[in-house]
Amino acid sequence: MKKIIAANWKMNKNSQEAAQTVQELSAILNNTLPEKREVIIFPSFISLEASIHAAPENTVLQFGAQDVYPAKDGAYTGEVSPSMILDAGASWVLTGHSERRHIIKEDNAFVGQKTSFALASGLNVVACVGETLEEREAGRLYDVLSEQLNQTLAKLPTPLSPERLVVAYEPVWAIGTGKTAGSEDIIEAHAIIRELLKDIIGTSVFQTRILYGGSVKPENAAEILKLENVDGLLVGGASLKADSFAKIICA
């Protein structure tokens, strides 16, 4: 099973900057990837098509959108549908990122609507879950992950190929803070997620990849990737520069 290394560029890079980074990354990698690696880049909506068009023909890179709205079309000012994302040439989308949950105030039920609609519409999904520092210190790690996963994955379309759904664990307190969850923290959370997924999606659970996200950088990527139940990484700031992200891909 290939490990996914994903870049979330968040609200960074205009179209020209995004295209240049894709070109630089492709050149560093020589348009090839290490064995058992997949790479997904999540630019902003504005930069998505420019990023895709900047990639070489038969690129090894995959692309996705950072968000999606659970409707085919309609009067939803400012939103983007799955068909629009697919039309741009992307095949993935993020749902439930902590910044959407905590800044935009999206609740578990709405994240679940987005996840199920995106999958039913043909997109592959990286569904994000994770606890705040207060929740972890209160001993609520299991409860928070259970609530998030059960509602996020409540109405999955069937049948669903397991490689189309990925779960990313992002401890909120380790995102953009420079703090990285310790090995024991990551192992504990990923084990909980794996166990919860058994109840939610059944026997295909071991084909469902679980990524870690939270202040990942070239210096710690290899160590994190070796941990049990870590099937890849969701990278923020360290993915903004091609050379830094390439080091993580090759870790």
C-alpha positions in Angstrom: 0.0 0.0 0.0 1.5 3.3 -1.1 1.9 6.1 1.5 0.4 9.4 0.6 2.4 12.6 1.0 -0.1 15.5 0.7 0.5 19.3 0.5 -2.1 21.7 1.9 -1.1 25.1 0.6 -4.1 26.8 2.5 -4.6 30.5 1.6 -1.1 30.9 0.1 0.3 31.4 -3.5 -1.3 33.2 -6.4 -1.6 31.3 -9.7 1.9 32.1 -10.9 3.5 31.2 -7.6 1.6 27.9 -7.5 2.5 27.0 -11.0 6.1 27.8 -10.4 6.2 25.6 -7.3 4.6 22.7 -9.2 7.2 23.0 -12.0 10.1 23.2 -9.5 8.8 20.2 -7.6 8.4 18.2 -10.8 11.9 19.1 -11.8 13.4 18.1 -8.5 11.6 14.8 -8.5 12.4 14.3 -12.3 8.7 13.5 -12.6 9.2 10.2 -10.7 8.4 9.2 -7.2 10.0 6.9 -4.6 8.6 3.4 -4.5 5.3 3.2 -2.6 4.6 7.0 -2.6 1.7 9.0 -3.8 1.7 12.8 -3.8 -1.3 15.0 -3.7 -1.2 18.8 -3.8 -4.1 20.9 -2.5 -3.8 24.5 -3.9 -6.4 27.3 -3.4 -9.4 27.2 -5.7 -7.9 30.2 -7.5 -4.6 28.4 -8.2 -6.0 24.9 -8.8 -6.2 25.0 -12.6 -2.9 26.8 -12.9 -1.2 24.2 -10.7 -2.6 21.3 -12.8 -1.6 22.9 -16.1 1.9 23.6 -14.8 2.5 19.9 -14.2 4.3 17.9 -17.0 2.5 15.6 -19.2 1.8 12.2 -17.5 2.7 13.9 -14.2 3.2 11.7 -11.1 1.5 14.4 -9.0 -2.2 14.4 -8.1 -4.3 17.4 -7.3 -7.2 18.3 -5.1 -9.3 21.1 -3.7 -9.2 22.3 -0.1 -13.0 22.3 0.3 -16.3 21.5 -1.4 -20.0 22.3 -1.1 -22.5 19.4 -1.0 -24.7 20.4 -3.9 -24.5 19.9 -7.7 -25.2 23.5 -8.4 -27.5 26.4 -7.3 -27.6 29.6 -5.3 -24.6 29.1 -3.0 -22.6 32.2 -3.5 -18.8 31.7 -3.0 -19.1 27.9 -3.0 -17.6 25.3 -5.4 -19.3 22.0 -6.3 -17.7 18.6 -6.9 -18.3 18.8 -10.6 -16.4 22.1 -10.8 -13.5 20.5 -9.0 -13.5 17.5 -11.4 -13.8 19.8 -14.4 -10.7 21.7 -13.3 -8.8 18.4 -13.5 -8.5 17.6 -9.8 -9.5 14.2 -8.3 -9.3 14.8 -4.5 -10.8 17.1 -1.9 -10.1 17.8 1.8 -13.1 17.8 4.2 -13.2 18.7 7.9 -9.9 20.4 8.1 -9.5 21.8 11.6 -9.4 25.4 10.3 -12.8 24.8 8.6 -14.1 23.3 11.8 -12.7 25.9 14.3 -12.5 29.1 12.2 -15.4 28.6 9.8 -17.4 26.7 12.5 -18.3 23.7 10.4 -19.9 21.0 12.5 -19.5 17.3 12.2 -22.8 16.8 10.4 -22.0 19.3 7.7 -18.5 17.8 7.3 -20.3 14.5 6.9 -22.6 15.9 4.2 -19.6 17.2 2.3 -17.7 13.9 2.6 -20.5 11.7 1.4 -21.6 14.0 -1.5 -18.0 14.4 -2.7 -17.5 10.7 -2.8 -20.8 10.0 -4.5 -19.9 12.7 -7.1 -16.7 10.9 -8.0 -14.1 12.8 -5.9 -11.7 11.0 -3.6 -11.7 12.4 -0.1 -9.1 13.1 2.7 -11.4 13.5 5.7 -9.6 15.3 8.6 -10.2 14.7 12.3 -8.4 15.8 15.5 -8.7 17.2 19.0 -7.9 20.5 20.6 -5.4 20.7 23.4 -8.2 21.3 25.9 -10.0 18.2 24.7 -6.8 16.1 25.0 -6.0 17.3 28.4 -9.6 16.6 29.5 -9.1 13.0 28.5 -11.6 13.3 25.6 -9.4 12.1 22.7 -11.4 8.9 22.1 -14.8 10.7 22.4 -13.8 13.5 20.1 -12.4 11.2 17.4 -15.5 8.9 17.7 -17.9 11.8 17.3 -16.0 13.3 14.3 -15.6 10.0 12.5 -19.0 8.6 13.1 -20.7 11.7 11.7 -18.1 12.4 9.0 -18.5 8.9 7.6 -22.1 8.3 8.5 -23.5 8.1 4.9 -20.7 6.8 2.7 -21.9 5.7 -0.7 -21.7 2.0 -1.4 -19.9 0.2 -2.8 -16.8 2.4 -2.1 -13.3 1.4 -3.1 -11.1 1.8 0.1 -8.4 3.8 -1.7 -10.9 6.6 -2.4 -11.3 7.5 1.3 -8.3 8.7 3.4 -8.5 9.9 7.0 -6.0 12.5 8.2 -5.4 12.9 12.0 -4.5 16.5 12.8 -4.1 17.4 16.5 -5.3 21.0 16.4 -2.7 22.0 18.9 0.1 20.9 16.6 -1.0 22.6 13.4 1.1 25.6 12.5 2.4 25.9 16.0 5.8 24.3 15.6 4.7 21.6 18.1 4.6 18.1 16.8 2.7 15.3 18.6 5.1 12.8 20.2 5.4 9.3 18.8 3.2 7.9 21.6 0.5 10.6 20.9 0.4 9.7 17.2 0.4 5.9 17.8 -2.4 6.3 20.3 -4.6 8.4 18.1 -4.0 6.4 14.9 -4.8 3.2 16.8 -8.1 4.7 18.0 -9.0 5.8 14.5 -8.2 2.4 13.1 -10.4 0.7 15.7 -13.3 3.2 15.0 -13.0 2.6 11.3 -13.5 -1.1 11.8 -17.0 -0.4 13.2 -17.8 2.2 10.6 -16.5 0.7 7.3 -15.9 -2.9 8.2 -13.3 -5.3 6.7 -11.8 -2.8 4.3 -10.4 -0.8 7.3 -6.9 -2.1 6.7 -6.9 -0.7 3.2 -8.0 2.8 4.5 -5.0 5.0 4.8 -4.5 7.2 7.9 -2.3 10.3 7.5 -0.7 12.4 10.2 -0.7 16.2 9.9 0.7 18.7 12.4 4.0 20.6 12.0 5.5 18.0 9.7 8.9 19.0 8.3 11.9 17.3 6.6 13.6 16.7 9.9 10.8 14.6 11.4 9.0 13.1 8.4 10.9 9.9 8.2 10.5 9.2 11.9 6.7 9.8 11.8 6.3 7.6 8.6 7.8 4.6 10.5 5.1 4.7 13.2 2.4 2.0 13.3 -0.8 2.9 11.4 0.8 6.0 9.8 0.1 5.7 6.1 1.3 9.1 5.0 1.5 12.8 5.9 -0.6 15.9 5.4 1.9 18.8 5.2 1.2 22.5 5.7 4.0 25.1 5.8 6.8 22.8 4.9 5.1 22.0 1.6 5.1 25.6 0.3 8.7 25.4 -0.9 9.5 22.7 -3.6 12.8 21.6 -2.1 11.4 21.3 1.4 8.4 19.3 0.2 10.6 17.1 -2.0 12.7 16.1 1.0 9.5 15.0 2.8 8.3 13.0 -0.2 11.6 11.2 -0.3 11.9 10.7 3.5 
